[in-house]
């Protein structure tokens, strides 16, 4: 993956995605270069494609008629602000149950010598039973909650700040 610029107005809360993308290229994600494309298939299911800054497919998720809550995929990466400052980001996609409750996605990162946990809660964008959420920062875990259901996925191992060999 190549280095990309991250806009300073990084969204952490978003409404539902439009039923149709505004351009054939798709919707740009909060970190420059990555895009989200979606289509509604003839069987009524929605297909979401996530492409990186080289337009390679990195994620593919299809909606289902089954009531389930999942964290299907999650990524993290590093980009640069316009002034050259390095910025980490995290992105996750999954399925949401067909209840009236909005899912809540929590990105967790560990900071400090004792690995103190910091959490960022996001109300994800939803589209036909699927959700997508993105946040800035070096995160290691994604958790999704909706009603009484709870799902979790690791982005990467917890970074060790003071490793002794």
C-alpha angles and dihedrals in degrees: 000000000000125000113268137186119256116211116237091232096070108174120228098174125042141168127234120306117252117262090243130031115249093229135024088243091064134229117317114236121229092267112067118256101023118102138193119215126182138180135180109235124219090258089060096252121129121233119204121196123189117199127188127227091280089053092249115147109249101164139026123180129172125198120240138203091233116103103239143134117221144160097218101176140357134186138183131193146155131252138162134250119231089265092054097257112148114239129186122213137187130206131188136179133188149135125288125206117249093250126120090247114102114231118242119214119202122196113199129199131177120226134180136026092296095045097245109194120238119189134201116197118206134182099219129221111259132210124174096326096324129102136199129191135177134185138174119248143063101290128177104186138037122202126186124197129183119168107315095339122100131185131178137192131182117230094193142328115293107269114244111223098187107030115175115205 
